[in-house]
Amino acid sequence: MTTESAPALKEIFNRQRLQHLATETAGIDPSFDAKAFLRLASANLDDLSIMQRLRQIAETFHQVLAGPFEANLRVLHALAPRINHGFASIVLPEYVALYGADHFDASMTALHYFTRFGSSEFAIRHFLQRDLKRTLAVMERWSQDDNEHVRRLASEGCRPRLPWSFQLKPLMADPRPVAAILDNLKADDSLYVRKSVANHLNDITKDNPDWVLATIAGWPRDNARTTWIAKQALRTLIKRGDQRALDLVGAARGAAVRVEAFAVTPARLSLGERLTLSARLVSTAAEPQKLIVDYAVHYVKKSGAASAKVFKLREILLEPSGECTLSISQVIRDFTTRKHHAGHHRLELLVNGQSLAEGGFTLEP
């Protein structure tokens, strides 16, 4: 079986996008040398990753725009709403990150504006790295902004382990400086913002689980938005069967259930084919119980060792003597973040963090 692969993420910044940026900028600033921009921004383009392309384009703007930093910001401010792709807009805050260190107030104003079109989450981290206290004070104000993109930036930008960016070591060691930001957003009416808060707290659980558990334990339990954040924030701890996290979401670690008809099919498959997991859970409890059901796939690595990834399956309220049939399927295919290797992949059914059934499948070469 053959599958057509999706374009690489780095193609967000392809030559057509560079032409778009050059044309739009020249339409704003007649002195802008579009040909020079295209020549410099496209240098060795095929060999560059997405983040390398991002930086090269920002550096090219600095080389081609004629004015000082704040004058160039005015051009980029006008350019922002004309860029035809959200992620591509991140080149504007990247420019601020690279050249705005000596212009703190102007840079904060620019990042506040640019984040509405893409996100300033990567750029703000450079300012956090240089002056954590001063930058967090600005971000705390942003956490009460009327615009959901700005409020999300207040959380997303200071995540200690933000993907695709460098870690913020001081916040990994001590998350207390971000407490006010997260508290301001714990019942935000925007799902976009709530997802960021949950991911931020989940980041913190990897270094400071006790702090997260204490923080969430102090939150009100009668707000559905806050409850949603708490459950998502604790997902890593729940997958590990952490009793305190399970207690906070109303699930007991020792699930009183019996697993029947557990099956992983087919036993052998090739890349691009579909895998199915099915099982039936039967309650052995005298009272209703909340069950958080996940499954772990132990992916074979290139070295032959295995690395587990846990997937959410379902959340159930199971009555005494009740039963529930579960089924899920997924296509086994490669992603940018995961390459599959031939061999036997072990699979576990996890109920409230405990492994209650095990099977597996063999991925053919």
C-alpha positions in Angstrom: 0.0 0.0 0.0 1.3 3.5 -0.9 0.3 6.8 0.7 0.9 10.3 -0.6 2.9 12.2 2.0 1.8 15.7 3.1 4.1 18.6 2.2 6.8 19.2 4.8 6.0 21.9 7.3 9.0 23.9 6.2 7.2 24.5 2.9 5.1 27.1 4.7 8.1 29.2 3.8 8.5 28.2 0.2 9.6 30.4 -2.7 6.0 31.3 -3.4 5.6 32.5 0.1 8.8 34.6 -0.2 7.4 36.2 -3.3 4.2 37.0 -1.5 6.1 38.6 1.4 8.3 40.6 -1.1 5.4 41.8 -3.1 3.3 42.9 -0.1 6.2 44.7 1.6 7.1 46.5 -1.6 3.5 47.6 -1.8 3.9 49.2 1.6 7.4 50.6 1.3 8.4 51.7 -2.2 12.0 51.8 -1.2 11.9 48.0 -0.3 14.2 46.1 -2.7 12.1 43.0 -3.4 14.7 41.4 -5.6 17.4 41.6 -2.9 14.9 40.2 -0.4 14.1 37.2 -2.6 17.8 36.5 -3.3 18.8 36.6 0.4 15.8 34.9 1.8 15.9 32.0 -0.6 19.6 31.3 -0.1 20.1 27.5 0.4 16.4 27.3 1.1 16.1 23.6 0.3 18.6 22.7 3.0 17.0 24.7 5.8 14.5 23.5 8.4 11.3 25.4 9.1 12.8 27.3 12.0 16.0 28.0 10.1 13.9 29.4 7.2 11.9 31.5 9.7 15.1 33.1 11.1 16.7 33.6 7.7 13.6 35.6 6.5 13.6 37.7 9.6 17.3 38.4 9.1 16.7 39.3 5.5 14.0 41.9 6.5 16.7 43.5 8.7 19.1 43.6 5.8 16.7 45.0 3.2 14.5 47.3 5.2 16.2 50.7 5.2 15.2 52.2 8.5 16.1 51.9 12.2 14.3 49.3 14.3 11.2 51.3 15.2 10.8 52.6 11.6 11.0 49.1 10.3 8.4 48.0 12.9 5.9 50.4 11.2 6.4 48.7 7.9 6.0 45.3 9.5 2.9 46.5 11.4 1.3 47.3 8.1 2.5 44.0 6.6 1.0 41.8 9.3 -2.7 41.8 8.1 -1.5 41.2 4.5 0.3 38.0 5.1 -1.7 35.1 3.7 -0.8 32.4 6.3 -1.0 32.5 10.1 2.2 30.6 10.8 4.1 32.6 8.2 3.2 35.7 10.2 5.5 34.4 13.0 8.4 35.9 10.9 7.3 39.3 12.2 7.7 38.6 16.0 11.0 36.7 15.1 12.3 40.0 13.7 11.4 41.6 17.1 13.2 38.8 19.0 16.4 39.2 16.9 16.6 43.0 16.9 14.4 44.4 19.7 16.6 43.7 22.7 17.5 47.4 23.2 13.9 48.5 22.5 11.9 46.8 25.3 8.7 48.9 25.3 8.5 49.1 21.5 9.1 45.3 21.3 6.4 44.5 23.8 3.9 46.7 21.9 4.9 45.0 18.6 4.6 41.4 20.0 1.2 42.3 21.5 0.0 43.4 18.1 1.7 40.7 15.9 0.4 37.8 18.0 -3.2 38.4 16.7 -2.1 37.3 13.2 0.0 34.2 14.1 1.7 34.0 17.5 4.5 35.8 19.3 5.1 32.7 21.6 8.6 32.0 20.3 9.7 35.6 20.2 8.7 36.6 23.7 10.9 33.8 25.2 14.0 35.8 24.2 12.9 38.6 26.4 12.0 36.3 29.2 15.5 34.8 28.9 17.1 38.3 29.2 14.8 39.8 31.8 12.4 37.4 33.3 10.8 39.6 36.0 10.2 42.6 33.7 8.8 40.5 30.9 6.5 38.5 33.1 5.1 41.7 34.5 4.0 42.7 31.0 2.6 39.2 30.3 0.6 39.4 33.5 -1.2 42.4 32.1 -1.7 40.6 28.9 -3.4 37.8 30.7 -6.3 40.3 31.3 -6.4 41.6 27.8 -9.7 41.8 25.8 -8.1 39.8 22.9 -8.0 36.0 23.3 -4.8 35.8 21.2 -3.0 38.1 23.6 -4.3 36.3 26.6 -3.1 33.0 25.1 0.3 34.5 24.5 0.5 35.4 28.2 0.3 31.6 29.0 1.9 30.0 25.9 4.9 32.2 25.8 6.2 31.4 29.3 5.5 27.6 29.2 8.7 26.1 30.6 8.9 23.4 27.9 7.3 25.0 24.8 7.7 22.7 21.8 10.0 24.0 19.1 11.7 26.4 21.4 14.3 26.5 24.1 13.4 25.6 27.7 13.0 28.3 30.3 15.3 26.8 33.0 14.4 29.3 35.8 10.7 28.5 35.4 11.4 24.8 35.2 13.2 25.1 38.6 10.5 27.4 40.2 7.1 28.0 38.5 5.8 30.4 41.1 6.6 33.6 39.0 3.8 32.5 36.5 1.2 31.7 39.2 -0.7 35.0 38.8 -0.9 34.6 35.0 -2.3 31.1 35.2 -4.7 32.2 38.0 -6.1 35.0 35.8 -6.7 32.5 33.0 -8.1 29.5 35.0 -11.7 30.1 33.9 -11.1 31.9 30.6 -14.1 31.9 28.2 -11.9 31.0 25.2 -11.1 27.3 24.6 -8.0 28.5 22.7 -6.7 30.1 25.9 -7.8 27.2 28.1 -5.9 24.7 26.0 -2.7 26.8 26.5 -3.2 27.0 30.3 -3.7 23.2 30.5 -0.6 22.5 28.4 1.4 25.0 30.5 0.4 23.2 33.7 1.1 19.8 32.1 4.6 21.1 31.3 5.1 22.0 34.9 4.0 18.6 36.1 7.1 17.2 34.5 9.4 19.2 36.9 7.1 20.3 39.7 4.1 18.0 40.1 3.5 18.9 43.7 3.1 22.6 42.8 0.6 21.8 40.1 -1.4 19.5 42.3 -1.5 22.1 45.1 -2.5 24.8 42.7 -5.4 22.9 41.1 -6.5 21.6 44.6 -7.0 25.3 45.5 -9.2 26.1 42.5 -13.0 26.2 42.7 -14.6 22.9 41.5 -17.9 24.5 40.4 -16.7 26.1 37.2 -16.8 23.8 34.1 -14.0 25.8 32.4 -11.7 25.4 35.3 -12.6 21.7 35.7 -11.7 21.2 32.0 -8.3 22.8 32.4 -7.6 20.8 35.5 -8.4 17.4 33.8 -6.2 18.3 30.8 -3.4 19.7 32.9 -3.2 16.5 34.9 -3.2 14.1 32.0 0.4 13.1 32.2 0.1 12.4 36.0 -3.2 10.5 35.3 -1.5 8.3 32.7 1.1 7.4 35.3 -1.6 6.5 37.8 -0.8 9.3 40.2 -3.2 8.9 43.1 -3.4 12.6 43.9 -4.2 13.5 40.3 -6.8 10.8 40.0 -8.4 12.0 43.3 -8.6 15.6 41.9 -10.6 14.4 38.9 -12.8 12.0 40.9 -11.2 8.7 39.7 -9.8 6.0 42.0 -6.5 4.4 41.2 -7.7 0.8 41.9 -10.4 0.5 39.3 -12.7 -2.4 40.1 -13.3 -3.8 36.6 -12.7 -7.0 34.7 -11.4 -6.8 31.1 -13.0 -9.2 28.6 -12.7 -9.7 24.9 -9.5 -7.7 24.6 -8.1 -7.7 21.1 -5.5 -6.0 18.9 -6.1 -6.6 15.2 -4.6 -7.4 12.8 -1.6 -9.2 14.4 0.6 -8.2 11.5 0.3 -5.1 9.3 2.3 -2.7 7.1 2.8 1.0 7.2 -0.4 2.8 6.0 -2.7 0.0 7.3 -5.3 0.4 10.1 -4.9 -1.1 13.6 -7.9 -1.7 15.8 -8.1 -2.2 19.6 -11.3 -3.4 21.3 -12.3 -4.5 24.8 -15.2 -4.8 27.1 -15.0 -3.5 30.7 -17.2 -5.2 33.3 -17.7 -3.5 36.7 -17.0 -5.6 39.8 -17.7 -2.7 42.2 -20.7 -2.1 44.4 -20.8 1.6 43.6 -20.6 3.7 40.4 -17.0 4.5 39.4 -15.3 7.0 37.2 -12.9 5.3 34.7 -10.3 7.1 32.6 -9.3 4.7 29.9 -6.1 5.1 27.9 -3.9 2.9 25.8 -0.1 2.8 25.5 1.8 1.8 22.3 5.4 0.8 22.9 6.8 1.9 19.6 10.0 0.2 18.3 12.8 2.6 17.8 15.6 2.4 15.2 17.9 0.9 17.9 15.4 -1.9 18.5 14.5 -0.6 22.0 10.9 0.5 22.7 9.4 3.9 23.7 5.8 4.1 25.0 3.3 6.8 24.0 0.0 7.0 25.8 -3.2 7.9 23.9 -6.5 9.0 25.4 -9.4 6.5 24.7 -12.5 7.3 26.8 -13.8 8.5 30.1 -16.6 6.5 31.6 -19.0 6.5 34.5 -19.6 2.8 35.0 -22.5 1.6 37.1 -22.3 -1.4 39.5 -22.4 -4.6 37.5 -22.4 -2.5 34.3 -20.3 -3.0 31.3 -18.9 -0.9 28.5 -17.6 -1.9 25.1 -14.6 0.1 23.8 -13.1 0.3 20.3 -10.7 2.5 18.5 -8.7 2.3 15.4 -5.8 4.3 13.9 -3.8 4.2 10.7 -0.1 3.4 11.4 1.7 6.0 9.4 4.8 8.2 9.7 4.7 11.8 11.0 7.2 14.5 11.2 7.5 13.8 14.9 7.4 10.0 14.7 8.9 7.4 12.3 7.8 3.8 12.6 10.2 0.9 12.5 9.6 -2.8 11.9 9.2 -5.2 14.8 6.8 -6.2 17.5 5.0 -3.2 19.2 3.5 -4.0 22.6 0.2 -2.4 23.5 -1.4 -1.9 26.9 -4.9 -1.0 28.0 -4.7 1.5 30.9 -7.6 2.1 33.3 -7.1 4.9 35.9 -3.4 4.6 35.2 -3.1 0.9 35.7 -2.3 -1.7 33.0 -5.1 -4.2 32.9 -4.6 -5.9 29.6 -1.8 -6.3 27.1 -1.4 -7.4 23.5 0.5 -6.1 20.5 1.1 -6.1 16.7 4.0 -6.7 14.4 4.9 -4.0 11.9 6.2 -5.6 8.7 9.4 -4.1 7.1 
